[in-house]
Amino acid sequence: MNVFPGGAELMLAAWIIEVLFGYPEWLYRRIRHPVVWLGNVIGGLELRCNKPQFGKNLRYVLGMATATFAVALAVIVGICVSLLMPASAMGFWVEAMIASSLLCCRGLHEHVAAVRDSLVKGNLAAARTAAGKIVGRETSGLSQERITSASTESLFENASDGVIAPLFWGALLGLPGIAAYKAINTLDSMLGHRDARYAAFGKFAARLDDVANFVPARLSGMLVAAASLKPEAFRVMWRDARKHRSPNAGWPESAAAGSLGVRLSGPRAYGETIADEPWLNANARSPEPTDLRGALALYRKAMALGCALLCVPVLAEFMR
């Protein structure tokens, strides 16, 4: 049984499993994915509760209730799974396998590598399709430069959201902690938009995600900067992280911009809306397709540092 104590050991085992095997495609075809299940619950609640005739205040309250229910459901399932696991090596590894499904270290690398390979081959159409799987904006009209930039930004934003943050909360609170974080992150990705439909209903979910990612995002930025061994990475991060539209994503993204010597973010299109976002590392050159090789190498080093950091409490517990 591993509910709260020993979370670091569980997360280290989960990370090893995910890096080695990922989430098997055959399993996804059979049962989908835990985040998909949770997304179906959130989507169903949103359709029933987020109606224009309810008014802004009521929609905010209903959005808060939806978020609370989704997080509570994830926590309860996590606790139940932990309690049901036998206190044995087999029980530990089964629980670690379940926790590994809530990480995307290997999967993220594979998605960005697919963009890199398509760009290097000069296949812009394939690169746009591959980028569309990880980038939260329309990619069909993006140039080679913007695909490279968007993929690099997504790589390091998701390094925090998809790897470091779930490991952080899982190390603190075990399987219930990582389940709660994935619920919060899924709520934000589905509801935390600023358009007319979600501005009120998703506001609480977006703020909850900001709080949950506050420490992990800054930790991720430090890991990226440290992995580069470049003082410029720290300088750019401290200077530009707060310029980002997100209070958290700017930390790993600006650290990556300084590490790679390129500019990231900047103006972008969301449908027909042009967002005049500031540049990160504005005076640097625009990224090129070959920079994705360096971005992936930097990502691997930063994740290795994160793994080493996670080993500290595991070794401390072992030495007791």
VOPAGU-2260 file (C-alpha; in pm, 1 decimal, decimal comma):
REM VOPAGU-2260
SITE   aa  ch    i         X         Y         Z
SITE  MET   A    0       0,0       0,0       0,0
SITE  ASN   A    1     141,1     338,8    -102,0
SITE  VAL   A    2    -102,5     622,2     -37,9
SITE  PHE   A    3     110,7     913,8      84,4
SITE  PRO   A    4     453,2     805,1     210,4
SITE  GLY   A    5     712,1     671,4     -29,2
SITE  GLY   A    6     578,7     872,5    -321,6
SITE  ALA   A    7     926,4     944,1    -456,5
SITE  GLU   A    8    1004,7     574,4    -496,0
SITE  LEU   A    9     674,9     517,3    -673,9
SITE  MET   A   10     729,9     811,1    -909,0
SITE  LEU   A   11    1084,3     702,6    -990,5
SITE  ALA   A   12     958,0     355,6   -1081,2
SITE  ALA   A   13     670,7     506,5   -1284,0
SITE  TRP   A   14     911,9     731,6   -1470,7
SITE  ILE   A   15    1140,5     439,5   -1557,2
SITE  ILE   A   16     845,8     240,8   -1691,1
SITE  GLU   A   17     716,8     531,5   -1899,8
SITE  VAL   A   18    1057,2     616,7   -2046,5
SITE  LEU   A   19    1122,0     253,8   -2140,6
SITE  PHE   A   20     778,5     159,4   -2271,2
SITE  GLY   A   21     552,0     464,2   -2296,4
SITE  TYR   A   22     177,5     402,6   -2313,5
SITE  PRO   A   23     128,5     103,7   -2547,6
SITE  GLU   A   24     -70,1     175,0   -2862,8
SITE  TRP   A   25    -249,7    -158,5   -2835,9
SITE  LEU   A   26    -367,2     -68,2   -2486,9
SITE  TYR   A   27    -487,3     272,5   -2603,8
SITE  ARG   A   28    -688,8     107,4   -2882,3
SITE  ARG   A   29    -849,2    -127,6   -2631,6
SITE  ILE   A   30    -925,7      95,3   -2334,0
SITE  ARG   A   31    -814,8     446,1   -2438,0
SITE  HIS   A   32    -631,3     637,9   -2164,6
SITE  PRO   A   33    -712,0     754,3   -1807,4
SITE  VAL   A   34    -696,5    1118,1   -1921,3
SITE  VAL   A   35    -948,3    1038,1   -2195,6
SITE  TRP   A   36   -1181,9     885,2   -1937,1
SITE  LEU   A   37   -1152,0    1191,5   -1718,4
SITE  GLY   A   38   -1195,1    1418,1   -2019,3
SITE  ASN   A   39   -1523,0    1244,0   -2101,1
SITE  VAL   A   40   -1648,7    1314,3   -1748,8
SITE  ILE   A   41   -1543,2    1678,9   -1766,8
SITE  GLY   A   42   -1689,6    1720,5   -2114,7
SITE  GLY   A   43   -2022,0    1572,1   -2007,1
SITE  LEU   A   44   -2044,5    1801,7   -1705,0
SITE  GLU   A   45   -1950,9    2103,5   -1915,5
SITE  LEU   A   46   -2227,7    2034,9   -2167,0
SITE  ARG   A   47   -2485,2    2015,6   -1889,6
SITE  CYS   A   48   -2363,8    2300,3   -1670,6
SITE  ASN   A   49   -2210,9    2559,2   -1902,5
SITE  LYS   A   50   -2520,3    2706,5   -2065,8
SITE  PRO   A   51   -2529,7    3070,9   -2181,9
SITE  GLN   A   52   -2868,1    3134,4   -2019,8
SITE  PHE   A   53   -2723,4    3062,7   -1674,1
SITE  GLY   A   54   -2537,7    3393,2   -1653,8
SITE  LYS   A   55   -2173,8    3465,1   -1574,4
SITE  ASN   A   56   -2183,1    3425,4   -1194,8
SITE  LEU   A   57   -2375,2    3098,3   -1197,0
SITE  ARG   A   58   -2149,9    2960,0   -1468,6
SITE  TYR   A   59   -1844,5    3043,9   -1258,9
SITE  VAL   A   60   -1993,7    2858,9    -959,7
SITE  LEU   A   61   -2088,3    2560,2   -1174,4
SITE  GLY   A   62   -1741,3    2559,3   -1327,2
SITE  MET   A   63   -1589,1    2557,3    -980,5
SITE  ALA   A   64   -1819,1    2268,7    -881,5
SITE  THR   A   65   -1719,7    2078,9   -1197,2
SITE  ALA   A   66   -1350,0    2125,6   -1124,7
SITE  THR   A   67   -1390,6    2025,6    -761,4
SITE  PHE   A   68   -1583,1    1713,0    -855,9
SITE  ALA   A   69   -1328,5    1607,8   -1120,7
SITE  VAL   A   70   -1031,0    1652,3    -887,6
SITE  ALA   A   71   -1209,7    1478,1    -600,4
SITE  LEU   A   72   -1300,6    1187,4    -829,4
SITE  ALA   A   73    -937,1    1151,0    -940,3
SITE  VAL   A   74    -813,4    1161,0    -580,1
SITE  ILE   A   75   -1067,9     905,1    -463,6
SITE  VAL   A   76    -978,3     667,1    -747,0
SITE  GLY   A   77    -608,4     714,3    -669,8
SITE  ILE   A   78    -660,7     640,3    -301,1
SITE  CYS   A   79    -872,7     335,0    -375,1
SITE  VAL   A   80    -615,8     192,9    -616,5
SITE  SER   A   81    -337,0     248,4    -362,9
SITE  LEU   A   82    -536,1      85,2     -85,5
SITE  LEU   A   83    -618,4    -213,9    -303,9
SITE  MET   A   84    -256,7    -280,8    -397,9
SITE  PRO   A   85    -100,0    -562,4    -194,2
SITE  ALA   A   86     197,4    -465,8      23,6
SITE  SER   A   87     443,8    -648,9    -197,6
SITE  ALA   A   88     689,5    -588,4    -478,4
SITE  MET   A   89     423,7    -689,9    -729,5
SITE  GLY   A   90     175,5    -444,2    -579,3
SITE  PHE   A   91     433,8    -165,7    -593,9
SITE  TRP   A   92     517,1    -225,3    -960,0
SITE  VAL   A   93     153,0    -256,3   -1063,4
SITE  GLU   A   94      83,3      76,6    -894,8
SITE  ALA   A   95     389,5     223,9   -1065,0
SITE  MET   A   96     260,4     100,8   -1401,7
SITE  ILE   A   97     -69,8     277,1   -1336,7
SITE  ALA   A   98     110,9     595,5   -1235,1
SITE  SER   A   99     328,5     576,6   -1547,6
SITE  SER   A  100      17,7     622,8   -1762,3
SITE  LEU   A  101      -8,5     975,8   -1620,4
SITE  LEU   A  102     337,9    1076,0   -1747,6
SITE  CYS   A  103     436,3    1162,5   -2104,7
SITE  CYS   A  104     816,7    1188,1   -2104,0
SITE  ARG   A  105     872,4     935,6   -2383,7
SITE  GLY   A  106     557,8    1026,4   -2573,4
SITE  LEU   A  107     646,2    1395,8   -2580,8
SITE  HIS   A  108     992,9    1320,1   -2716,1
SITE  GLU   A  109     848,4    1096,9   -2988,0
SITE  HIS   A  110     597,3    1361,5   -3100,1
SITE  VAL   A  111     858,7    1635,5   -3131,0
SITE  ALA   A  112    1102,5    1397,4   -3298,3
SITE  ALA   A  113     835,2    1331,0   -3562,3
SITE  VAL   A  114     813,8    1705,4   -3631,6
SITE  ARG   A  115    1193,5    1727,2   -3650,7
SITE  ASP   A  116    1221,6    1435,7   -3892,5
SITE  SER   A  117     953,0    1577,2   -4122,0
SITE  LEU   A  118    1113,0    1921,5   -4128,6
SITE  VAL   A  119    1460,6    1784,6   -4196,1
SITE  LYS   A  120    1319,5    1586,3   -4489,4
SITE  GLY   A  121    1150,4    1899,6   -4620,2
SITE  ASN   A  122     800,6    1754,8   -4579,6
SITE  LEU   A  123     617,5    2061,9   -4450,3
SITE  ALA   A  124     271,6    1903,0   -4472,4
SITE  ALA   A  125     378,1    1609,7   -4252,8
SITE  ALA   A  126     549,0    1848,8   -4011,3
SITE  ARG   A  127     228,7    2052,2   -3978,4
SITE  THR   A  128      30,0    1735,8   -3910,1
SITE  ALA   A  129     280,2    1614,1   -3649,6
SITE  ALA   A  130     295,5    1957,0   -3484,1
SITE  GLY   A  131     -83,8    1965,5   -3464,1
SITE  LYS   A  132     -69,5    1678,0   -3213,8
SITE  ILE   A  133     127,1    1881,0   -2958,4
SITE  VAL   A  134      60,8    2246,9   -3041,6
SITE  GLY   A  135    -246,3    2423,1   -2908,0
SITE  ARG   A  136    -314,4    2628,2   -3219,4
SITE  GLU   A  137    -400,5    2581,2   -3586,4
SITE  THR   A  138     -96,1    2444,1   -3770,1
SITE  SER   A  139    -222,0    2405,0   -4127,1
SITE  GLY   A  140     -88,7    2744,2   -4233,7
SITE  LEU   A  141     224,2    2765,8   -4021,6
SITE  SER   A  142     558,0    2831,2   -4184,9
SITE  GLN   A  143     862,9    2612,9   -4127,0
SITE  GLU   A  144     996,5    2868,5   -3877,9
SITE  ARG   A  145     671,7    2888,5   -3681,0
SITE  ILE   A  146     635,4    2508,9   -3671,1
SITE  THR   A  147     986,9    2483,8   -3528,0
SITE  SER   A  148     919,7    2756,9   -3275,2
SITE  ALA   A  149     578,9    2621,0   -3171,0
SITE  SER   A  150     714,4    2266,9   -3133,7
SITE  THR   A  151    1005,3    2386,6   -2920,9
SITE  GLU   A  152     770,7    2588,3   -2699,2
SITE  SER   A  153     535,6    2291,3   -2659,5
SITE  LEU   A  154     825,5    2058,8   -2582,6
SITE  PHE   A  155     939,8    2262,3   -2284,9
SITE  GLU   A  156     597,3    2371,9   -2164,0
SITE  ASN   A  157     488,0    2008,9   -2162,7
SITE  ALA   A  158     814,4    1902,7   -2001,6
SITE  SER   A  159     678,2    2088,2   -1701,7
SITE  ASP   A  160     306,6    2003,4   -1736,9
SITE  GLY   A  161     351,2    1646,3   -1853,6
SITE  VAL   A  162     657,0    1527,1   -1663,7
SITE  ILE   A  163     795,2    1744,6   -1384,0
SITE  ALA   A  164     465,1    1864,8   -1236,6
SITE  PRO   A  165     298,5    1521,1   -1213,4
SITE  LEU   A  166     618,7    1375,2   -1068,3
SITE  PHE   A  167     637,1    1660,8    -818,4
SITE  TRP   A  168     285,4    1606,8    -688,5
SITE  GLY   A  169     319,4    1229,5    -706,4
SITE  ALA   A  170     640,6    1241,2    -502,9
SITE  LEU   A  171     460,4    1448,2    -239,0
SITE  LEU   A  172     128,3    1262,3    -230,0
SITE  GLY   A  173     171,3     932,6    -411,6
SITE  LEU   A  174     -80,3     808,4    -669,2
SITE  PRO   A  175    -360,5    1036,3    -539,0
SITE  GLY   A  176    -128,9    1334,7    -587,6
SITE  ILE   A  177     -38,6    1258,9    -948,2
SITE  ALA   A  178    -402,6    1175,0   -1025,2
SITE  ALA   A  179    -518,2    1506,0    -877,1
SITE  TYR   A  180    -261,9    1698,5   -1079,0
SITE  LYS   A  181    -362,0    1529,4   -1406,7
SITE  ALA   A  182    -724,5    1614,8   -1331,6
SITE  ILE   A  183    -631,7    1980,1   -1274,9
SITE  ASN   A  184    -422,3    1992,6   -1590,9
SITE  THR   A  185    -695,6    1827,0   -1798,0
SITE  LEU   A  186    -952,3    2070,7   -1662,4
SITE  ASP   A  187    -733,7    2361,5   -1766,5
SITE  SER   A  188    -670,4    2224,0   -2115,9
SITE  MET   A  189   -1042,8    2168,0   -2171,0
SITE  LEU   A  190   -1199,8    2461,4   -1986,7
SITE  GLY   A  191    -929,3    2717,2   -1917,1
SITE  HIS   A  192    -985,1    2929,2   -2227,2
SITE  ARG   A  193   -1057,9    3300,5   -2247,9
SITE  ASP   A  194   -1328,4    3295,4   -2512,8
SITE  ALA   A  195   -1694,5    3372,8   -2445,8
SITE  ARG   A  196   -1788,5    3009,9   -2386,1
SITE  TYR   A  197   -1528,4    2935,3   -2116,8
SITE  ALA   A  198   -1430,6    3272,0   -1967,7
SITE  ALA   A  199   -1660,2    3229,7   -1665,9
SITE  PHE   A  200   -1705,0    2852,7   -1650,9
SITE  GLY   A  201   -1334,7    2772,3   -1685,9
SITE  LYS   A  202   -1189,0    3056,7   -1480,3
SITE  PHE   A  203   -1159,9    2855,3   -1158,7
SITE  ALA   A  204    -997,9    2562,0   -1343,5
SITE  ALA   A  205    -743,1    2794,1   -1502,1
SITE  ARG   A  206    -651,0    2951,6   -1167,8
SITE  LEU   A  207    -626,9    2610,7   -1003,8
SITE  ASP   A  208    -385,6    2499,8   -1275,1
SITE  ASP   A  209    -176,4    2813,8   -1220,9
SITE  VAL   A  210    -143,4    2729,2    -851,4
SITE  ALA   A  211     -64,9    2361,1    -911,9
SITE  ASN   A  212     209,1    2449,1   -1160,8
SITE  PHE   A  213     368,3    2738,6    -971,6
SITE  VAL   A  214     654,7    2541,8    -813,9
SITE  PRO   A  215     696,3    2272,5   -1084,6
SITE  ALA   A  216     722,7    2530,4   -1364,3
SITE  ARG   A  217    1001,6    2718,2   -1190,9
SITE  LEU   A  218    1172,9    2392,4   -1106,6
SITE  SER   A  219    1144,9    2290,6   -1473,1
SITE  GLY   A  220    1301,5    2619,1   -1581,5
SITE  MET   A  221    1590,8    2564,9   -1344,0
SITE  LEU   A  222    1642,0    2210,2   -1472,6
SITE  VAL   A  223    1645,0    2327,1   -1835,3
SITE  ALA   A  224    1886,5    2610,4   -1762,1
SITE  ALA   A  225    2113,1    2386,6   -1552,4
SITE  ALA   A  226    2113,0    2117,7   -1821,7
SITE  SER   A  227    2246,7    2367,0   -2076,4
SITE  LEU   A  228    2543,4    2471,1   -1858,6
SITE  LYS   A  229    2502,2    2822,5   -2004,0
SITE  PRO   A  230    2475,2    3133,4   -1783,1
SITE  GLU   A  231    2274,5    3292,9   -2064,7
SITE  ALA   A  232    1994,4    3044,2   -2002,3
SITE  PHE   A  233    1952,5    3164,3   -1644,4
SITE  ARG   A  234    1979,9    3528,1   -1749,7
SITE  VAL   A  235    1709,8    3499,4   -2015,8
SITE  MET   A  236    1484,7    3300,8   -1782,9
SITE  TRP   A  237    1501,4    3556,7   -1501,3
SITE  ARG   A  238    1449,0    3843,7   -1746,0
SITE  ASP   A  239    1179,9    3706,6   -1977,2
SITE  ALA   A  240     979,4    3439,4   -1792,8
SITE  ARG   A  241     730,4    3692,8   -1656,7
SITE  LYS   A  242     665,6    3834,4   -2003,8
SITE  HIS   A  243     488,6    3517,4   -2110,2
SITE  ARG   A  244     108,3    3512,0   -2125,7
SITE  SER   A  245     115,5    3223,2   -1877,6
SITE  PRO   A  246     246,1    3279,3   -1524,2
SITE  ASN   A  247     417,0    2939,6   -1543,2
SITE  ALA   A  248     497,5    2831,3   -1900,2
SITE  GLY   A  249     739,4    3119,9   -1947,3
SITE  TRP   A  250     993,0    2966,9   -1707,8
SITE  PRO   A  251    1089,0    2650,4   -1899,2
SITE  GLU   A  252    1030,3    2818,1   -2237,2
SITE  SER   A  253    1252,0    3118,7   -2167,9
SITE  ALA   A  254    1520,6    2892,5   -2019,6
SITE  ALA   A  255    1509,6    2690,7   -2342,0
SITE  ALA   A  256    1527,0    3006,4   -2553,4
SITE  GLY   A  257    1839,2    3118,6   -2368,5
SITE  SER   A  258    1991,0    2771,5   -2379,5
SITE  LEU   A  259    1938,2    2727,2   -2753,9
SITE  GLY   A  260    2019,6    3086,2   -2847,2
SITE  VAL   A  261    1687,3    3140,4   -3029,4
SITE  ARG   A  262    1379,3    3352,6   -2980,6
SITE  LEU   A  263    1050,1    3186,9   -2892,8
SITE  SER   A  264     684,4    3280,7   -2847,1
SITE  GLY   A  265     592,8    3611,1   -3013,4
SITE  PRO   A  266     273,3    3696,3   -3210,2
SITE  ARG   A  267      60,0    3397,2   -3299,9
SITE  ALA   A  268    -277,4    3309,5   -3451,4
SITE  TYR   A  269    -557,7    3127,5   -3268,5
SITE  GLY   A  270    -816,5    3073,1   -3540,3
SITE  GLU   A  271    -896,6    3421,1   -3672,1
SITE  THR   A  272    -757,0    3593,4   -3363,8
SITE  ILE   A  273    -400,2    3726,3   -3363,3
SITE  ALA   A  274    -242,5    3731,5   -3016,9
SITE  ASP   A  275      33,8    3989,7   -2991,0
SITE  GLU   A  276     250,3    3793,0   -2749,3
SITE  PRO   A  277     596,4    3923,3   -2650,4
SITE  TRP   A  278     911,5    3743,8   -2762,2
SITE  LEU   A  279    1127,6    3542,0   -2527,4
SITE  ASN   A  280    1496,1    3618,0   -2591,9
SITE  ALA   A  281    1381,0    3873,4   -2847,8
SITE  ASN   A  282    1723,3    3970,4   -2982,6
SITE  ALA   A  283    1821,2    3615,7   -3076,2
SITE  ARG   A  284    1772,0    3453,4   -3418,1
SITE  SER   A  285    1462,8    3263,7   -3523,2
SITE  PRO   A  286    1478,2    2886,5   -3468,7
SITE  GLU   A  287    1556,7    2657,1   -3761,1
SITE  PRO   A  288    1451,8    2292,1   -3811,8
SITE  THR   A  289    1795,6    2169,6   -3707,4
SITE  ASP   A  290    1744,7    2345,1   -3372,1
SITE  LEU   A  291    1490,2    2077,4   -3283,6
SITE  ARG   A  292    1780,3    1833,0   -3251,6
SITE  GLY   A  293    1937,5    2059,7   -2991,2
SITE  ALA   A  294    1599,8    2113,3   -2823,8
SITE  LEU   A  295    1544,0    1738,6   -2787,0
SITE  ALA   A  296    1898,7    1686,8   -2655,6
SITE  LEU   A  297    1840,9    1965,9   -2401,7
SITE  TYR   A  298    1508,3    1809,5   -2304,5
SITE  ARG   A  299    1673,6    1472,0   -2242,7
SITE  LYS   A  300    1943,4    1631,4   -2024,6
SITE  ALA   A  301    1688,2    1831,1   -1824,2
SITE  MET   A  302    1474,4    1522,2   -1766,7
SITE  ALA   A  303    1783,1    1327,2   -1658,9
SITE  LEU   A  304    1859,0    1600,3   -1406,0
SITE  GLY   A  305    1501,6    1576,5   -1283,3
SITE  CYS   A  306    1542,4    1202,8   -1244,0
SITE  ALA   A  307    1861,3    1256,8   -1045,3
SITE  LEU   A  308    1679,9    1505,1    -824,1
SITE  LEU   A  309    1402,3    1253,4    -762,3
SITE  CYS   A  310    1664,8     996,5    -662,7
SITE  VAL   A  311    1774,5    1213,2    -366,8
SITE  PRO   A  312    1476,1    1135,0    -138,5
SITE  VAL   A  313    1477,1     773,6    -260,0
SITE  LEU   A  314    1841,9     729,7    -158,5
SITE  ALA   A  315    1782,0     914,8     167,9
SITE  GLU   A  316    1501,5     673,8     251,7
SITE  PHE   A  317    1716,8     376,4     150,7
SITE  MET   A  318    2003,1     491,7     376,3
SITE  ARG   A  319    1783,1     530,8     683,4
